[in-house]
Amino acid sequence: MSNTMIIGAGILLVLGILLFLKSSKKREENGEWSAKLQWGYLLMLVGIFGLLSIIMSFTAVLLLFVLLTGITWYGHRKNCKKNANHEDNNHFTDYMSGFFPIILVVFVLRTFIAEPFQIPSSSMRPGLVPGDFILVNKFSYGIRVPILNNVLVPTGKVERGDVVVFNYPENTRINYIKRVIGLPGDTITYKNKILIINGKQASEINAPDLYEYTDAIPKYGSISIRAQPFKELLDNKYIQILKIQQQPAVILQGIHSNYPDQELCTYYPDGSGFSCKVPEGKYFMMGDNRDNSEDSRYWGFVDDKLMVGKAFLVWLNMGDLKRIGTSIN
């Protein structure tokens, strides 16, 4: 979470507390609680949610709020039953219980059905571009236990070629999106920018026209990049990839030191490529924009427990409305 968001959450919490302290705690003539009291509770709720997100995952915060508002809702029901007018005279349980069904629905949809994400970089060009808001199918790879992310009910398996969102192994609070290149047990070799899986070279079709885009590079600002498009055959499915001629297959200086299972990868000293044996329960990921992607070749394999889901649809792009409804292959 950025410092701006942290400060914003803190301000909302303080404003909510001030409104709560200055509000009337009695029902008005229309039977409702005062606007100050309601706004106070709402702002405190949002502020606390934001601050908790600093130290907990979004799913964990949602689960905590489901439990707390669920307990409040239960107390509200009990208060209504024991009062003659069937009203809850406790402003906390009466107002806060109303959030329970909303938060519960959001939790169920986001945890088990679909979750939205935004594409932050050019690593998945040409298929996905910065500014794309995508939907991820959360049950493609099994219904999973919240937070622990273990498969509870198997519904499908990760397949080579899938575009997936996962928790970044070195900081699981960050989500990455890449394409699955290697499955458990595979040997992935990338030599002179040619992909070889289990000894079989992936065939390519060279597109005639260059692909040009502008990218923001830290310390350098916006630069124009020219890449060569290819169609690569991956398990009987052609995917679109990009290669930048002047870039090496691997930037050796960018390889993270001592990442888990690093001994299973061999890097060629001239930067022409690598070869990795994918361990059980893990996957090898690469970006479609092969020479502009920080992926498994630099930081290692992705454990199945870090899988979030399979990307399937672009549902919004404010900079290019024509991309809305684009399926992700």
C-alpha positions in Angstrom: 0.0 0.0 0.0 1.4 3.5 -0.9 2.0 6.1 1.7 -0.8 8.2 0.2 -3.3 5.4 0.8 -2.0 4.9 4.3 -2.4 8.6 5.1 -5.8 8.6 3.5 -7.0 5.6 5.6 -5.7 7.3 8.7 -7.5 10.5 7.9 -10.8 8.7 7.3 -10.4 6.9 10.6 -9.8 10.2 12.5 -12.7 11.9 10.8 -14.9 9.0 11.6 -13.9 9.1 15.3 -14.6 12.8 15.5 -18.0 12.5 13.8 -18.9 9.6 16.2 -17.9 11.7 19.3 -19.9 14.7 18.2 -23.0 12.8 17.1 -26.2 12.1 18.9 -26.6 8.5 20.1 -30.4 8.6 20.2 -32.8 7.8 17.4 -34.3 10.8 15.6 -38.1 11.3 15.1 -38.1 9.3 11.9 -36.6 6.3 13.7 -33.2 6.6 12.1 -29.8 7.3 13.7 -28.2 10.7 13.1 -26.3 11.3 9.9 -23.1 12.2 11.8 -23.3 8.8 13.7 -23.8 6.9 10.5 -21.0 8.7 8.6 -18.8 8.2 11.7 -19.3 4.5 11.6 -18.8 4.3 7.9 -15.6 6.3 7.8 -14.1 4.4 10.8 -15.0 1.1 9.0 -13.2 2.2 5.8 -10.3 3.7 7.7 -9.7 0.5 9.7 -10.1 -1.6 6.6 -7.4 0.4 4.8 -5.0 0.3 7.8 -5.4 -3.4 8.3 -4.6 -3.9 4.6 -1.1 -2.7 5.4 -0.3 -5.8 7.5 -2.8 -8.3 6.1 -3.9 -9.6 2.7 -7.1 -8.2 1.3 -8.7 -11.6 1.7 -7.7 -11.8 5.3 -9.1 -8.4 6.1 -12.4 -9.3 4.3 -12.6 -12.6 6.3 -12.0 -10.7 9.5 -14.8 -8.2 8.7 -17.1 -11.0 7.7 -16.6 -12.5 11.2 -16.9 -9.3 13.1 -20.0 -8.0 11.2 -21.5 -11.5 11.4 -21.2 -11.5 15.2 -22.7 -8.0 15.3 -25.6 -9.1 13.0 -26.3 -12.0 15.4 -26.3 -9.6 18.4 -28.6 -7.3 16.4 -31.1 -10.1 15.8 -31.1 -11.0 19.5 -31.7 -7.4 20.5 -34.6 -7.1 18.2 -36.3 -10.3 19.5 -36.1 -9.3 23.2 -37.4 -5.7 22.6 -41.2 -5.2 22.5 -41.0 -3.0 19.5 -38.7 -5.4 17.7 -36.1 -2.7 17.3 -32.5 -2.7 18.3 -31.8 0.3 20.5 -28.0 -0.3 20.4 -26.7 2.0 17.7 -23.6 -0.1 17.2 -25.2 -3.4 16.5 -28.2 -1.8 14.7 -26.1 0.1 12.2 -23.1 -2.1 11.8 -25.1 -5.3 11.3 -26.3 -3.9 8.0 -22.8 -4.3 6.5 -22.7 -8.0 7.1 -24.6 -9.2 4.0 -22.8 -6.8 1.8 -19.3 -7.8 3.0 -20.3 -11.5 3.0 -21.4 -11.3 -0.7 -18.2 -9.4 -1.6 -16.1 -12.0 0.2 -17.7 -15.0 -1.5 -17.6 -13.5 -5.0 -14.0 -12.3 -4.6 -12.7 -15.4 -2.9 -14.5 -18.2 -4.8 -15.9 -16.8 -8.1 -14.0 -14.0 -9.7 -11.6 -11.2 -8.8 -10.6 -8.0 -10.7 -7.0 -6.9 -11.3 -5.3 -4.2 -13.2 -2.4 -4.8 -15.6 0.4 -2.5 -14.3 3.2 -3.2 -16.9 4.0 -4.2 -20.5 5.3 -7.7 -19.6 2.2 -9.4 -21.2 2.1 -7.4 -24.4 0.7 -7.7 -27.0 -2.2 -9.6 -25.5 -2.5 -7.5 -22.3 -1.6 -3.8 -22.0 -1.2 -1.4 -19.1 -4.5 0.0 -18.1 -6.4 -3.2 -18.8 -8.7 -4.3 -16.0 -9.1 -8.0 -16.1 -11.2 -10.7 -14.4 -9.7 -13.8 -12.9 -11.6 -17.1 -12.5 -11.0 -18.1 -8.9 -12.3 -21.7 -9.2 -10.3 -22.7 -12.4 -7.7 -24.5 -10.2 -9.9 -25.7 -7.4 -12.0 -24.1 -4.7 -9.4 -23.1 -2.1 -9.3 -22.5 1.6 -9.2 -18.7 2.2 -5.7 -17.4 3.2 -4.1 -20.8 3.3 -5.0 -21.3 -0.4 -4.9 -25.1 -0.2 -7.2 -26.8 -2.7 -10.4 -27.9 -0.9 -12.4 -29.1 -3.9 -10.6 -29.9 -7.1 -12.2 -28.3 -10.2 -9.4 -28.1 -12.7 -5.6 -28.2 -13.1 -3.1 -25.6 -14.2 -2.3 -26.1 -17.9 0.7 -25.0 -19.9 -0.2 -21.8 -21.8 -2.7 -20.5 -19.2 -2.4 -16.8 -18.3 -2.5 -16.7 -14.5 -2.5 -14.3 -11.6 -0.4 -15.4 -8.7 1.2 -14.1 -5.5 4.8 -13.0 -6.2 7.0 -15.5 -4.3 9.3 -12.9 -2.8 6.4 -10.7 -1.6 3.1 -12.5 -1.5 1.2 -9.3 -1.0 2.0 -8.4 -4.6 0.2 -10.0 -7.5 1.8 -10.9 -10.8 0.4 -12.0 -14.1 2.3 -14.3 -16.4 1.9 -17.2 -18.7 2.5 -20.8 -17.5 5.4 -22.2 -19.5 6.6 -25.1 -17.3 4.6 -27.6 -15.3 5.9 -29.8 -12.5 8.6 -32.2 -13.9 9.2 -30.2 -17.1 12.6 -29.1 -18.3 12.5 -25.6 -19.7 15.3 -24.4 -21.9 15.5 -20.9 -23.4 18.4 -20.7 -25.7 19.0 -17.7 -28.1 15.3 -16.8 -27.4 14.1 -20.1 -28.6 11.8 -22.0 -26.2 12.5 -25.7 -25.7 10.2 -27.8 -23.5 11.3 -31.3 -22.5 13.7 -31.4 -25.5 11.1 -30.3 -28.0 11.5 -26.9 -29.7 8.4 -24.7 -29.8 7.7 -23.7 -33.4 7.3 -20.0 -34.3 5.7 -18.0 -37.0 7.3 -14.6 -37.6 4.9 -11.7 -38.2 6.0 -9.2 -40.8 5.3 -5.9 -39.1 7.0 -4.5 -36.0 5.1 -3.9 -32.8 5.7 -0.4 -31.3 4.8 0.9 -27.9 5.8 3.5 -25.4 6.9 2.3 -21.9 7.8 4.2 -18.8 11.3 3.3 -17.5 12.4 4.5 -14.1 15.1 7.3 -14.3 14.6 7.4 -18.1 11.0 8.5 -18.5 8.9 7.3 -21.4 10.7 5.6 -24.3 9.6 4.1 -27.6 10.2 0.4 -28.0 10.1 -1.7 -31.1 9.6 -5.4 -30.8 9.2 -8.3 -33.3 5.9 -10.2 -33.0 5.8 -14.0 -33.2 3.2 -16.7 -32.9 4.6 -19.4 -30.7 3.0 -22.9 -30.7 2.5 -24.0 -27.1 0.7 -27.3 -26.5 -1.2 -27.1 -29.8 -2.2 -23.5 -29.2 -0.6 -20.4 -30.8 0.2 -17.5 -28.5 1.4 -14.1 -29.4 4.8 -13.1 -28.1 7.3 -10.2 -28.6 11.0 -10.2 -28.8 13.3 -7.1 -28.7 16.3 -7.7 -30.9 18.9 -5.8 -28.9 18.0 -7.4 -25.6 19.7 -10.6 -24.4 17.7 -13.7 -23.5 18.6 -13.3 -19.8 20.1 -10.2 -18.1 22.4 -12.0 -15.8 22.7 -9.0 -13.4 19.0 -9.2 -12.9 18.9 -12.8 -11.5 17.9 -12.8 -7.8 20.4 -14.4 -5.5 19.6 -17.6 -3.7 15.9 -17.9 -4.6 14.3 -21.3 -3.7 15.4 -24.3 -5.9 17.9 -22.1 -7.7 20.2 -25.2 -8.0 17.6 -26.6 -10.5 18.5 -23.8 -13.0 21.6 -23.4 -15.1 22.4 -20.0 -16.7 24.6 -19.7 -19.7 27.5 -17.2 -18.9 27.1 -15.3 -22.1 23.4 -14.4 -21.3 22.2 -16.5 -24.2 19.7 -18.4 -22.1 19.1 -20.9 -19.3 17.7 -24.3 -18.5 15.5 -25.1 -15.5 14.0 -28.3 -14.1 10.6 -27.5 -12.6 10.1 -29.1 -9.2 6.9 -30.9 -8.0 4.1 -28.6 -6.9 5.6 -25.6 -8.7 5.4 -23.8 -12.1 7.7 -21.8 -14.4 6.2 -18.5 -15.6 7.2 -16.1 -18.4 5.8 -12.9 -19.8 4.6 -12.8 -23.4 6.8 -9.8 -23.9 9.8 -12.0 -23.5 12.5 -9.3 -23.4 10.6 -6.9 -21.1 9.4 -9.2 -18.3 10.7 -10.0 -14.9 9.6 -13.6 -14.5 10.7 -17.1 -13.3 14.0 -16.8 -15.1 15.0 -14.1 -12.6 13.2 -15.1 -9.3 12.3 -18.8 -9.6 9.3 -21.0 -9.5 5.8 -20.4 -8.3 4.3 -22.7 -5.7 0.8 -24.0 -6.3 -0.3 -22.4 -3.0 0.5 -19.0 -4.6 -1.9 -19.4 -7.5 -4.8 -16.9 -7.5 -6.7 -17.9 -10.7 -6.9 -17.9 -14.5 -7.3 -14.6 -16.3 -10.1 -14.8 -18.8 -11.5 -11.3 -19.7 -10.7 -7.6 -20.1 -13.7 -5.9 -18.6 -12.4 -2.3 -18.7 -9.8 0.0 -20.2 -10.5 3.7 -19.9 -7.8 4.5 -22.4 -9.1 2.2 -25.1 -12.8 1.3 -24.8 -12.5 -1.1 -27.7 -10.6 -3.5 -25.5 -13.6 -4.1 -23.3 -14.8 -7.6 -23.6 -11.5 -8.9 -25.1 -11.0 -12.6 -24.1 -7.6 -13.6 -22.7 -6.0 -16.6 -24.4 
